[in-house]
Amino acid sequence: MSVRGVDRYHANQFVMYRPETARYLYTDYTPLEVRYRSGLLPTYEKLAAEITTPDQSPLEKAVSLLIRGASRLRHPHMPPYGPEVRPDRNCDDESLLKSGVGPCNEQARVFIRLCQVCGIPARVIQLFYSDTKSGHCIAEFVTVQVG
């Protein structure tokens, strides 16, 4: 299946943030556990090991993963510009990280995978701008136990 403008992972893993979904997003849908199995994403595991240390708190790790990890994907339309990518390329996780380029949804996906490798719950959130019928994709992560 080709999903124009949005990779397959994103299309299957997000709930759009809107006033109607806000309560659900922050109660029932919030991921609080990670079900990652070691060895599934070796490139992500290697990168996470290079840019985090065992003595870092989950928050410090997440910040490092964002600044030193996910930022390795350059956006095709924002400085420093990356090359253009097909909107329906549907990369698997390893290929996506190795590509070095991706729009906001793919950058968020790389960050989420890096968090999951480190045991930090994370998810994609699609921000929807009702006045323009466009949006932006971000990632959220949880570093404290809620409840």
Backbone as CSV, one residue per row, in Angstrom:
resi,resn,N_x,N_y,N_z,CA_x,CA_y,CA_z,C_x,C_y,C_z
1,MET,0.836,-1.186,0.000,0.000,0.000,0.000,0.875,1.241,0.000
2,SER,0.616,2.181,-0.849,1.343,3.432,-0.902,0.537,4.497,-0.161
3,VAL,1.206,5.199,0.738,0.554,6.260,1.492,1.251,7.556,1.100
4,ARG,0.682,8.304,0.207,1.332,9.502,-0.319,1.551,10.530,0.777
5,GLY,2.813,10.975,0.905,3.147,12.036,1.834,3.342,11.599,3.271
6,VAL,2.994,10.381,3.594,3.131,9.901,4.965,3.623,8.458,4.909
7,ASP,4.693,8.170,5.657,5.184,6.794,5.605,4.199,5.841,6.275
8,ARG,4.322,4.580,5.976,3.377,3.563,6.437,3.316,3.485,7.960
9,TYR,4.463,3.565,8.649,4.472,3.528,10.110,3.618,4.665,10.652
10,HIS,3.841,5.840,10.141,3.106,7.013,10.606,1.608,6.838,10.375
11,ALA,1.253,6.359,9.225,-0.166,6.187,8.891,-0.861,5.204,9.822
12,ASN,-0.130,4.221,10.316,-0.738,3.194,11.163,-0.569,3.422,12.657
13,GLN,0.216,4.409,13.063,0.572,4.539,14.476,0.191,5.865,15.123
14,PHE,-0.577,6.697,14.503,-0.834,7.974,15.141,-2.322,8.234,15.336
15,VAL,-2.581,9.094,16.296,-3.907,9.635,16.514,-3.747,11.141,16.356
16,MET,-4.575,11.749,15.542,-4.460,13.174,15.289,-4.860,13.966,16.531
17,TYR,-4.041,14.950,16.894,-4.364,15.804,18.030,-5.369,16.852,17.589
18,ARG,-6.509,16.818,18.202,-7.584,17.782,17.981,-8.305,17.920,19.317
19,PRO,-9.085,18.956,19.498,-9.809,19.083,20.762,-10.623,17.832,21.101
20,GLU,-11.160,17.170,20.076,-11.992,15.986,20.298,-11.183,14.773,20.764
21,THR,-9.892,14.752,20.505,-9.072,13.597,20.862,-8.138,13.848,22.044
22,ALA,-8.079,15.077,22.534,-7.107,15.430,23.576,-7.240,14.540,24.816
23,ARG,-8.442,14.350,25.332,-8.605,13.535,26.533,-8.132,12.107,26.291
24,TYR,-8.538,11.517,25.179,-8.139,10.150,24.852,-6.617,10.035,24.728
25,LEU,-5.995,11.001,24.066,-4.542,10.959,23.872,-3.791,10.943,25.195
26,TYR,-4.280,11.677,26.173,-3.540,11.796,27.424,-4.092,10.942,28.556
27,THR,-5.014,10.047,28.245,-5.475,9.091,29.257,-5.286,7.678,28.733
28,ASP,-6.181,7.228,27.897,-6.168,5.838,27.428,-5.040,5.501,26.461
29,TYR,-4.615,6.459,25.647,-3.675,6.162,24.571,-2.198,6.339,24.951
30,THR,-1.916,7.015,26.019,-0.529,7.305,26.367,0.258,6.023,26.626
31,PRO,1.330,5.789,25.845,2.128,4.576,26.037,3.023,4.711,27.264
32,LEU,2.940,3.777,28.181,3.757,3.845,29.384,4.741,2.690,29.489
33,GLU,4.714,1.782,28.543,5.693,0.699,28.544,6.214,0.501,27.132
34,VAL,7.428,0.002,27.053,8.065,-0.228,25.763,8.151,-1.729,25.535
35,ARG,7.766,-2.148,24.359,7.839,-3.569,24.006,8.884,-3.787,22.919
36,TYR,10.064,-3.258,23.149,11.150,-3.407,22.173,11.982,-4.637,22.522
37,ARG,12.314,-5.414,21.505,13.134,-6.612,21.697,14.538,-6.340,21.156
38,SER,15.542,-6.467,21.999,16.927,-6.213,21.625,17.305,-6.975,20.359
39,GLY,18.017,-6.294,19.462,18.476,-6.904,18.228,17.612,-6.596,17.016
40,LEU,16.407,-6.026,17.220,15.515,-5.740,16.096,16.009,-4.580,15.226
41,LEU,16.622,-3.583,15.851,17.083,-2.399,15.129,18.548,-2.127,15.470
42,PRO,19.458,-2.922,14.914,20.863,-2.800,15.301,21.484,-1.428,15.031
43,THR,21.096,-0.771,13.947,21.651,0.556,13.659,21.207,1.567,14.712
44,TYR,19.966,1.478,15.136,19.454,2.366,16.178,20.131,2.056,17.515
45,GLU,20.302,0.800,17.820,20.957,0.412,19.066,22.392,0.937,19.108
46,LYS,23.100,0.815,18.003,24.477,1.299,17.932,24.531,2.810,18.118
47,LEU,23.661,3.537,17.425,23.625,4.994,17.553,23.264,5.410,18.976
48,ALA,22.260,4.782,19.554,21.860,5.119,20.926,23.001,4.884,21.905
49,ALA,23.751,3.804,21.724,24.891,3.510,22.603,26.001,4.545,22.440
50,GLU,26.149,5.082,21.241,27.184,6.093,20.990,26.848,7.446,21.604
51,ILE,25.571,7.782,21.709,25.204,9.142,22.117,24.560,9.234,23.497
52,THR,24.405,8.113,24.185,23.904,8.138,25.561,24.859,7.365,26.454
53,THR,24.723,7.574,27.753,25.526,6.827,28.719,24.600,6.192,29.747
54,PRO,25.009,5.085,30.353,24.150,4.396,31.322,23.798,5.251,32.541
55,ASP,24.619,6.228,32.878,24.354,7.041,34.067,23.386,8.196,33.804
56,GLN,22.973,8.397,32.565,22.026,9.468,32.258,20.614,9.096,32.704
57,SER,19.875,10.103,33.127,18.459,9.900,33.448,17.698,9.700,32.134
58,PRO,16.474,9.170,32.200,15.684,9.031,30.966,15.503,10.369,30.235
59,LEU,15.308,11.454,30.959,15.163,12.759,30.322,16.457,13.170,29.622
60,GLU,17.586,13.005,30.277,18.870,13.337,29.654,19.111,12.482,28.410
61,LYS,18.752,11.213,28.478,18.894,10.341,27.316,18.012,10.825,26.172
62,ALA,16.760,11.142,26.476,15.832,11.588,25.432,16.337,12.856,24.752
63,VAL,16.841,13.793,25.534,17.375,15.034,24.956,18.569,14.722,24.046
64,SER,19.449,13.860,24.500,20.596,13.471,23.687,20.153,12.759,22.410
65,LEU,19.165,11.879,22.524,18.657,11.167,21.349,18.061,12.127,20.327
66,LEU,17.424,13.179,20.813,16.839,14.166,19.920,17.922,15.025,19.272
67,ILE,18.801,15.579,20.090,19.800,16.522,19.582,20.900,15.837,18.770
68,ARG,21.355,14.694,19.243,22.488,14.041,18.592,22.099,12.843,17.730
69,GLY,20.844,12.419,17.827,20.399,11.245,17.071,19.431,11.584,15.968
70,ALA,18.231,11.998,16.338,17.188,12.258,15.344,17.571,13.400,14.414
71,SER,18.396,14.305,14.894,18.799,15.436,14.052,19.695,15.010,12.893
72,ARG,20.085,13.758,12.847,20.887,13.267,11.714,20.071,13.164,10.434
73,LEU,18.757,13.200,10.567,17.906,13.258,9.376,17.691,14.721,9.029
74,ARG,18.099,15.110,7.845,17.911,16.488,7.394,16.577,16.590,6.660
75,HIS,15.852,17.648,6.946,14.549,17.888,6.319,14.774,18.414,4.901
76,PRO,14.021,17.915,3.911,14.241,18.372,2.538,13.859,19.834,2.290
77,HIS,13.090,20.460,3.203,12.641,21.840,2.964,13.033,22.809,4.073
78,MET,13.923,22.387,4.970,14.364,23.265,6.057,15.886,23.201,6.174
79,PRO,16.540,24.349,6.437,18.006,24.334,6.557,18.456,23.498,7.747
80,PRO,19.589,22.818,7.696,20.365,22.609,6.468,19.632,21.601,5.588
81,TYR,19.350,21.984,4.375,18.493,21.201,3.496,19.040,19.819,3.176
82,GLY,18.160,18.861,3.213,18.474,17.534,2.728,17.941,17.407,1.314
83,PRO,18.305,16.350,0.620,17.784,16.164,-0.739,16.286,15.840,-0.712
84,GLU,15.634,16.035,-1.839,14.222,15.688,-1.959,14.038,14.178,-1.792
85,VAL,12.908,13.792,-1.241,12.565,12.376,-1.121,11.171,12.175,-1.703
86,ARG,10.937,10.997,-2.243,9.604,10.675,-2.739,8.629,10.668,-1.568
87,PRO,7.454,11.224,-1.733,6.501,11.257,-0.621,5.947,9.890,-0.255
88,ASP,6.115,8.899,-1.109,5.572,7.568,-0.836,6.672,6.516,-0.732
89,ARG,7.849,6.900,-0.240,8.970,5.958,-0.246,8.818,4.827,0.758
90,ASN,8.055,4.994,1.839,7.746,3.918,2.785,8.977,3.130,3.238
91,CYS,9.975,3.820,3.771,11.202,3.163,4.244,10.945,2.328,5.484
92,ASP,11.664,1.202,5.594,11.661,0.514,6.879,12.556,1.310,7.829
93,ASP,12.554,0.965,9.108,13.267,1.759,10.109,14.758,1.884,9.836
94,GLU,15.410,0.780,9.529,16.852,0.810,9.296,17.192,1.658,8.069
95,SER,16.460,1.496,6.982,16.703,2.279,5.768,16.459,3.758,5.999
96,LEU,15.461,4.076,6.789,15.144,5.469,7.088,16.311,6.148,7.797
97,LEU,16.830,5.521,8.830,17.950,6.115,9.562,19.172,6.262,8.660
98,LYS,19.444,5.261,7.865,20.607,5.298,6.969,20.450,6.330,5.856
99,SER,19.218,6.697,5.509,18.992,7.643,4.413,19.517,9.042,4.733
100,GLY,19.463,9.429,6.012,19.956,10.742,6.413,19.059,11.903,6.052
101,VAL,17.863,11.619,5.558,16.955,12.690,5.158,15.524,12.262,5.427
102,GLY,14.684,13.230,5.791,13.279,12.924,5.996,12.508,14.121,6.496
103,PRO,11.239,14.229,6.119,10.386,15.293,6.636,10.020,15.039,8.104
104,CYS,9.205,15.896,8.664,8.928,15.869,10.102,8.410,14.517,10.591
105,ASN,7.548,13.858,9.816,7.010,12.577,10.285,8.107,11.525,10.395
106,GLU,9.075,11.543,9.486,10.151,10.562,9.540,11.180,10.925,10.604
107,GLN,11.414,12.218,10.819,12.297,12.635,11.902,11.707,12.215,13.247
108,ALA,10.405,12.401,13.402,9.737,11.983,14.640,9.845,10.475,14.818
109,ARG,9.680,9.749,13.751,9.760,8.284,13.808,11.148,7.812,14.241
110,VAL,12.214,8.432,13.729,13.572,8.060,14.132,13.765,8.333,15.617
111,PHE,13.308,9.487,16.083,13.428,9.811,17.502,12.679,8.798,18.362
112,ILE,11.477,8.435,17.943,10.674,7.457,18.687,11.391,6.116,18.774
113,ARG,11.913,5.664,17.666,12.639,4.383,17.672,13.870,4.447,18.572
114,LEU,14.607,5.558,18.543,15.769,5.702,19.434,15.323,5.654,20.897
115,CYS,14.223,6.326,21.203,13.686,6.273,22.570,13.314,4.843,22.950
116,GLN,12.634,4.148,22.074,12.202,2.793,22.375,13.387,1.863,22.609
117,VAL,14.447,2.021,21.827,15.659,1.223,22.017,16.218,1.434,23.428
118,CYS,16.061,2.654,23.946,16.565,2.985,25.287,15.531,2.753,26.382
119,GLY,14.379,2.172,26.037,13.361,1.872,27.036,12.485,3.049,27.424
120,ILE,12.471,4.085,26.608,11.672,5.285,26.892,10.415,5.251,26.026
121,PRO,9.227,5.228,26.629,7.995,5.236,25.839,7.882,6.521,25.019
122,ALA,7.491,6.389,23.761,7.359,7.541,22.871,6.314,7.244,21.813
123,ARG,5.791,8.314,21.199,4.768,8.150,20.174,4.771,9.342,19.223
124,VAL,4.111,9.158,18.070,3.918,10.205,17.074,2.636,10.956,17.404
125,ILE,2.698,12.270,17.265,1.489,13.096,17.367,1.419,13.949,16.108
126,GLN,0.272,13.909,15.437,0.048,14.749,14.262,-0.729,15.968,14.718
127,LEU,-0.126,17.136,14.598,-0.816,18.382,14.922,-1.590,18.806,13.679
128,PHE,-2.839,19.102,13.855,-3.700,19.425,12.723,-4.133,20.868,12.832
129,TYR,-3.888,21.623,11.782,-4.279,23.027,11.737,-5.563,23.132,10.927
130,SER,-6.677,23.318,11.615,-7.972,23.277,10.934,-8.156,24.425,9.946
131,ASP,-7.486,25.540,10.160,-7.670,26.669,9.256,-6.939,26.482,7.926
132,THR,-5.928,25.603,7.884,-5.171,25.415,6.645,-5.279,23.997,6.098
133,LYS,-5.892,23.099,6.841,-5.986,21.682,6.463,-4.610,21.058,6.256
134,SER,-3.639,21.550,6.994,-2.300,20.970,6.967,-1.886,20.686,8.396
135,GLY,-0.698,20.199,8.577,-0.278,19.883,9.929,1.214,19.729,10.039
136,HIS,1.610,19.289,11.186,3.019,19.066,11.493,3.083,17.851,12.404
137,CYS,4.136,17.101,12.283,4.295,15.880,13.052,5.361,16.077,14.116
138,ILE,5.073,15.664,15.336,6.036,15.758,16.433,6.099,14.410,17.145
139,ALA,7.038,14.298,18.047,7.154,13.101,18.878,7.012,13.509,20.327
140,GLU,6.386,12.671,21.106,6.285,12.865,22.548,6.898,11.657,23.228
141,PHE,7.464,11.884,24.408,8.035,10.779,25.170,7.673,10.939,26.631
142,VAL,7.733,9.830,27.371,7.391,9.802,28.791,8.634,9.384,29.554
143,THR,9.038,10.202,30.533,10.236,9.843,31.315,9.925,9.622,32.778
144,VAL,8.687,9.768,33.179,8.295,9.490,34.562,7.076,8.589,34.545
145,GLN,6.943,7.776,35.563,5.766,6.919,35.669,4.579,7.754,36.100
146,VAL,3.498,7.684,35.339,2.291,8.464,35.626,1.328,7.606,36.417
147,GLY,0.629,8.224,37.370,-0.410,7.501,38.081,0.039,7.022,39.353
